[in-house]
Amino acid sequence: MKSEKIDQKLSPEELAEFREMYEAYQKAVFELGILSVNIDSAKKQLDTLNGEKIDLLNHINVLIEKQTAIGNKLGDKYGYKQVDLETGELK
């Protein structure tokens, strides 16, 4: 049994449908690539910001330690009172 030869050219409707699907696929893949790049960039920025946050928290801890040490030193010398930061007056 010999198969009949099918027309080797798409109809205009088939070509239009195929082209539409192909172009939609290409556009979706391109947009996915852009999105992936943006996600990677955001992750790097988030890592940088988290690093800066850790550095700042460490700096705050150092300042708290210094503040406690100075507070204890001055408290031992003058008693534990409030300090007016403008005048230095103890209350």
Residue, then its C-alpha position, 0 to 999 in steps of 0.5 A: m500500500k503506497s501512501e499518498k503524497i501530502d502537499q509539502k507546503l503549509s496553507p496560509e492559515e497553518l503558516a499563520e498559526f505556526r508563526e504565531m505560536y513560534e513568535a509567542y514562544q520566542k517572546a516568552v523565552f526572551e522575557l524569561g531570560i530578562l526576568s532571570v537576569n533581574i532576579d540574579s541582580a536583585k539577589k546580588q543587591l540583597d546580599t550586598l544590603n544584608g552584608e551592610k546590615i550585618d556591618l551596621l549591627n556589628h557597629i551598633n554593638v561596639l557602640i553599645e559596649k563603649q556606651t556602657a563602659i563610659g556610662n559605668k565609668l561616669g556613673d562610678k565617678y558622678g553617680y548614675k544620673q541623666v546627662d543633658l547632652e547640650t550642657g553636660e549638666l547632670k540631673 
